[in-house]
Amino acid sequence: TMYEPEQFPGLIYRMHDPDVVILLFASGKLVCTGAVNEKMVYDAVEKLMAELIQKGLLIR
């Protein structure tokens, strides 16, 4: 995970299972790259949301 706002305005979150990269912005929007099918996108977003909830950074 990388966050350097002076170089890029979003958080770069690299996952290995599924093997994707999520760009997460302060607006709440995200971009998922590297997925080869729609299921990988859903799995990655669910995994990211679970981790953010666990760390208290997202309230569902």
One Martini backbone bead per residue (centre of mass of N, CA, C, O) as a GRO file, in nm:
protein
   60
    1THR     BB    1   0.096   0.036   0.023
    2MET     BB    2   0.033   0.371  -0.112
    3TYR     BB    3   0.093   0.727   0.003
    4GLU     BB    4   0.152   1.018  -0.222
    5PRO     BB    5   0.005   1.319  -0.268
    6GLU     BB    6   0.238   1.470  -0.433
    7GLN     BB    7   0.214   1.240  -0.676
    8PHE     BB    8  -0.074   1.106  -0.579
    9PRO     BB    9  -0.426   1.126  -0.486
   10GLY     BB   10  -0.398   0.815  -0.422
   11LEU     BB   11  -0.441   0.497  -0.315
   12ILE     BB   12  -0.220   0.218  -0.335
   13TYR     BB   13  -0.359  -0.117  -0.373
   14ARG     BB   14  -0.205  -0.427  -0.338
   15MET     BB   15  -0.296  -0.744  -0.459
   16HIS     BB   16  -0.284  -1.121  -0.456
   17ASP     BB   17  -0.600  -1.204  -0.361
   18PRO     BB   18  -0.644  -1.082  -0.596
   19ASP     BB   19  -0.458  -0.972  -0.887
   20VAL     BB   20  -0.464  -0.639  -0.793
   21VAL     BB   21  -0.534  -0.282  -0.834
   22ILE     BB   22  -0.619  -0.015  -0.609
   23LEU     BB   23  -0.765   0.304  -0.649
   24LEU     BB   24  -0.800   0.536  -0.379
   25PHE     BB   25  -1.016   0.803  -0.307
   26ALA     BB   26  -1.143   1.063  -0.115
   27SER     BB   27  -1.433   1.041  -0.259
   28GLY     BB   28  -1.461   0.699  -0.282
   29LYS     BB   29  -1.335   0.632  -0.528
   30LEU     BB   30  -1.250   0.367  -0.770
   31VAL     BB   31  -0.982   0.164  -0.915
   32CYS     BB   32  -0.962  -0.141  -1.105
   33THR     BB   33  -0.673  -0.336  -1.180
   34GLY     BB   34  -0.607  -0.657  -1.350
   35ALA     BB   35  -0.864  -0.775  -1.419
   36VAL     BB   36  -1.022  -1.054  -1.605
   37ASN     BB   37  -1.291  -1.021  -1.431
   38GLU     BB   38  -1.569  -0.941  -1.250
   39LYS     BB   39  -1.516  -1.117  -0.997
   40MET     BB   40  -1.246  -0.990  -0.918
   41VAL     BB   41  -1.362  -0.717  -0.848
   42TYR     BB   42  -1.560  -0.800  -0.627
   43ASP     BB   43  -1.351  -0.941  -0.445
   44ALA     BB   44  -1.165  -0.695  -0.400
   45VAL     BB   45  -1.375  -0.499  -0.279
   46GLU     BB   46  -1.461  -0.678  -0.043
   47LYS     BB   47  -1.179  -0.702   0.085
   48LEU     BB   48  -1.133  -0.400   0.128
   49MET     BB   49  -1.383  -0.342   0.301
   50ALA     BB   50  -1.315  -0.539   0.532
   51GLU     BB   51  -1.049  -0.398   0.611
   52LEU     BB   52  -1.166  -0.114   0.669
   53ILE     BB   53  -1.363  -0.207   0.889
   54GLN     BB   54  -1.156  -0.343   1.080
   55LYS     BB   55  -0.992  -0.051   1.104
   56GLY     BB   56  -1.221   0.187   1.113
   57LEU     BB   57  -1.252   0.335   0.804
   58LEU     BB   58  -1.541   0.190   0.775
   59ILE     BB   59  -1.892   0.243   0.758
   60ARG     BB   60  -2.183   0.036   0.697
   0.00000   0.00000   0.00000
